[in-house]
C-alpha cells in the first residue's frame, strides 16, 4: 500500500505533467497531394512509379506543350482555395521537383492561396513551409524574377495577424536571381527549396481562422510552396476543482512534514 506522503507527491506530479505544453498540427494537406487526387490532376510521365507532369522533350505541339499546372478547384474533399497546383515536371512549372511527394502549390501575379480551420485549443502557432521560384527556360525570361509574397492569419472577426513578407527566388540561380547562373538545370537546382517560418500567431480555442499566402506581384511572377505546416503550442490549464485538489495536496504535504519534525524532536 502506498504511503500518504508518496501518494500526495504522485498526485502533484500528475497535475504538473498535465500542465505541460503540447503540440498539435492544424493545417491539412500541406503538400497538396490530396488536392491533386481530388481534382484529378493530370500526369504525362511516370518516373520511378511517381506521377510527373510534362517532360521538356514532350514535343512542342499539343498535347506536347500541356503541363500539369492547374488552378485549384475547391470541392467537398479539398481544403485549399485560390492559387494553383502542379506536379513535379521538367517543363511548364519551371523544371521544379516537389519538396516531398509529387505535387506543390503555386501563387502567381496577385493570387492568394488559403485554407480555413478552427483552433481546437488556445496557444501560439508556428508556421513552417518551403518556397522556390519558377525558373525560365529561355534563360533571362520573366519567369525567373524573384517574387514577393506575404503570409497572413485572419480570424472570423476580421483581425489580421501578419507572419511577414518574403522573397522567393530560383534555387540554383538564373539571370534574374542570385547567384547568376543556370543552376536550376542541375538535379540540385531542381530539387532545391528554401526553408521558411513565421511564429507568434495567437490562436483562441473555438475561433475560425484563414491562413493565406498572398502574392504581391502585378505581373507574371510566381512563388512555389510546399510542405506547409502550422503547429500550435498550447498549455492545458487545470480546472478549478483540480486546482483545489492540488492545494489540498500541498497542505497535506506540509502537515506531514510538521508531524515528522515533531516525532524527531521527541
Secondary structure, 3 states (H helix, E strand, C coil): CCCHHHHHHHHHHHHHHHCCEEEEECCCCCCCHHHHHHCCCCCCEEECCEEECCCCCCCCCCCCCCCCCEECCCCCCCCEECCEEEECECCCCCCECCCCCCEEEEEECCCEEEEEEECCCCEEEEEEEEEECCCCCCCCCHHHCCEEEEEEEEECCCCEEEEEEEEECCCCCCCCCCCCCCHHHCHHHHHCCEEEEEEEEEECCCCEEEEEEEECCCCCCEEEEEEEEEEEEEECCCCHHHHHHHHHHHHHHHHHHHHHHHHHHC
